[in-house]
Amino acid sequence: MTPKGTPPAGTPAGAGPSGVSRTPMKVGGGRFQAVIPFLMFGLIGLGLVVILANYIIQDRFGAPSNWYLLGGLGLILAGIVAATQYE
């Protein structure tokens, strides 16, 4: 910086005192950003269906099992992880 606080000639716009550019860069994005909400809600919904079916439809699954509960919770967790990828 010069004594008046103006950048020296030849310094790029947005550069800080060290001459390094401080302008924000767009990172990520892409064409799959529109798919993430559908994936998130789909995984959460499927997890809920598995958990509810474990307790409601006992003819097909038999007695309620902890494995179906863990599988449903895993699907819900995958939906939450997908939600963290949305920008």
FENCORNOR-V494439 format. One line per field, one symbol per residue. psi: psi as a letter, one per 20 degrees, with the letter a starting at -180 (. if undefined). A space follows every 50 residues. Layout:
psi: ???
This chain:
psi: qrhijqqqpipqpjqahijppjpqqoqbaaijhihghggghgggghghgg gghhhgniggibqpqhhhghgghghghhhhhhhiip.
